[in-house]
Amino acid sequence: MRGGPESETTTDERHSSQVAFDVNDARRELTLDNRTTLLDALRERLGLTGAKKGCDHGQCGSCTVLLDGSRVKSCLVFAVTLDGRSVVTVEGLAGPDELSPLQAAFVAHDAFQCGYCTPGQLCSARGMLDEVTRGWPSAVTDDLTTPAELTDAEIRERMAGNLCRCAAYPHIVAAIRETATAR
């Protein structure tokens, strides 16, 4: 419809919202198109390119980040829903001049080949280890009355949402197991 009050508002203004959330312990305030995914906000607006755009359908896990401490596939989350929440990306897992124990274990075990999935694998592994600490079972947890033992099968099940096209899975499992043992 032409003319009238609607014509005075641009499409961007009518279909955008302001959102304020923490990213890697820094407060960020953005005005975003309501359809912008968290992944696109991180990569295109904040310059945090660690999370990768793999499938853009939530199937590969390359874009996994931590949202309020839980694993999410950032390509499936609208950024405007994050007001007041906290996001940690792979860039926020450790300090600027050091690796986290999990990152160091990935390096030591050669748990990456091309490295494309590695940021998502690292964020997912961090979230998964925190879930185990909180006592969350998986589909293969045998005994629901005791803390889960992180066997290779348990780790594989918990990491099933993150794909690696280079098939570095045995190395990823070993790195996660080492990190879990050291906790």
C-alpha positions in Angstrom: 0.0 0.0 0.0 1.4 3.4 -1.0 0.9 6.6 0.9 -0.5 6.7 4.4 1.4 6.3 7.7 3.1 3.1 6.8 5.0 4.6 3.9 6.8 6.9 6.4 8.5 4.0 8.1 11.3 2.1 6.3 11.2 -1.6 6.1 14.3 -1.8 8.3 12.7 0.2 11.0 9.4 -1.7 10.9 11.1 -5.1 11.0 14.0 -4.6 13.4 14.4 -4.6 17.1 17.0 -3.5 19.6 18.6 -6.3 21.7 21.2 -6.2 24.4 23.1 -9.3 25.5 26.5 -10.4 26.7 28.9 -12.0 24.3 32.0 -13.5 25.9 31.5 -11.3 29.0 31.1 -8.1 27.0 27.7 -6.3 26.8 26.6 -5.8 23.2 23.7 -3.7 22.1 22.5 -4.1 18.5 19.6 -3.1 16.3 18.8 -6.2 14.2 16.4 -7.3 11.6 14.0 -9.6 13.4 15.0 -12.4 11.2 18.7 -12.3 12.0 20.0 -15.4 13.5 22.5 -15.4 16.3 25.0 -16.9 14.0 24.7 -14.0 11.5 24.7 -11.5 14.3 27.9 -13.0 15.7 29.7 -13.2 12.4 28.4 -10.2 10.4 27.7 -7.7 13.1 30.2 -8.5 15.9 33.1 -9.9 13.8 33.2 -13.2 15.8 33.8 -15.6 13.0 34.7 -18.7 15.1 31.2 -20.2 14.8 30.9 -21.5 11.3 28.0 -21.5 8.9 27.9 -25.1 7.8 24.4 -26.3 6.9 22.3 -23.3 8.2 19.7 -25.9 9.2 21.0 -27.0 12.6 22.2 -30.4 11.4 26.0 -30.1 11.4 26.8 -28.3 14.7 29.5 -26.1 13.2 27.8 -23.0 14.7 27.4 -24.4 18.2 27.8 -21.8 21.0 26.8 -21.7 24.6 23.7 -19.7 25.5 23.3 -19.2 29.2 25.7 -22.2 29.6 23.7 -24.6 27.4 24.7 -25.7 23.9 22.7 -24.2 21.0 23.1 -24.2 17.3 23.3 -20.5 16.7 21.8 -20.8 13.1 18.5 -21.8 14.7 18.2 -19.0 17.3 16.8 -15.6 16.4 19.1 -13.0 17.9 16.3 -10.7 19.0 15.2 -13.4 21.5 18.5 -13.0 23.4 17.8 -9.7 25.3 19.5 -10.0 28.7 21.0 -13.4 28.0 24.7 -14.5 27.8 26.5 -16.1 24.9 29.9 -17.7 24.9 31.6 -18.4 21.5 34.8 -20.3 20.9 36.6 -17.0 21.1 35.4 -16.7 24.8 36.4 -20.2 26.0 39.9 -19.0 27.2 41.9 -15.9 27.7 43.5 -14.0 24.8 46.9 -15.5 25.3 46.1 -19.0 26.5 44.2 -22.1 25.6 41.5 -23.6 27.8 42.3 -27.2 29.0 39.8 -28.5 26.4 41.4 -26.5 23.6 44.9 -27.7 24.7 43.6 -31.3 24.7 42.2 -30.9 21.1 45.6 -29.7 20.0 47.5 -32.5 21.9 45.2 -35.2 20.4 45.1 -33.7 16.9 41.3 -33.5 17.3 40.8 -31.5 14.2 41.7 -31.9 10.6 40.6 -29.0 8.4 39.4 -27.2 11.6 36.0 -26.0 10.2 33.9 -27.9 12.8 36.4 -27.4 15.6 34.8 -24.2 17.1 31.4 -25.9 17.3 33.0 -29.1 18.6 34.8 -27.2 21.4 31.7 -25.3 22.4 29.6 -28.4 22.4 32.2 -30.3 24.4 32.4 -27.6 27.0 28.6 -27.6 27.3 28.5 -31.4 27.4 31.1 -31.6 30.2 29.1 -29.1 32.2 25.9 -31.1 31.6 27.8 -34.2 33.0 28.9 -32.2 36.0 25.2 -31.2 36.6 24.3 -34.9 36.5 22.4 -34.9 33.2 22.0 -38.4 31.7 22.2 -39.2 28.0 20.4 -41.8 25.9 23.1 -44.3 26.7 23.6 -43.6 30.4 23.2 -47.0 32.1 22.5 -46.1 35.7 20.4 -43.0 36.3 21.0 -43.1 40.0 24.7 -42.4 39.8 26.8 -39.8 37.9 27.4 -40.9 34.3 30.8 -42.4 33.5 32.2 -40.7 30.5 33.0 -43.8 28.4 33.7 -43.4 24.7 30.1 -44.4 23.9 28.8 -41.8 26.4 30.9 -39.1 24.8 30.0 -40.1 21.3 26.3 -40.0 22.1 26.5 -36.6 23.8 28.5 -35.2 20.9 26.2 -36.7 18.2 24.9 -33.3 17.1 28.3 -32.2 15.9 29.6 -33.6 12.6 33.2 -33.7 11.4 33.6 -34.3 7.7 37.2 -35.2 8.2 36.3 -38.0 10.6 38.5 -36.9 13.5 36.0 -38.4 15.9 38.4 -40.8 17.7 40.7 -37.8 18.4 37.8 -35.6 19.6 36.6 -38.3 21.9 40.1 -38.8 23.3 40.5 -35.0 23.9 37.2 -34.8 25.7 37.9 -37.9 27.8 41.3 -36.4 28.8 39.7 -33.1 29.8 36.9 -34.8 31.8 39.5 -36.9 33.6 41.6 -33.9 34.6 38.5 -32.1 36.1 
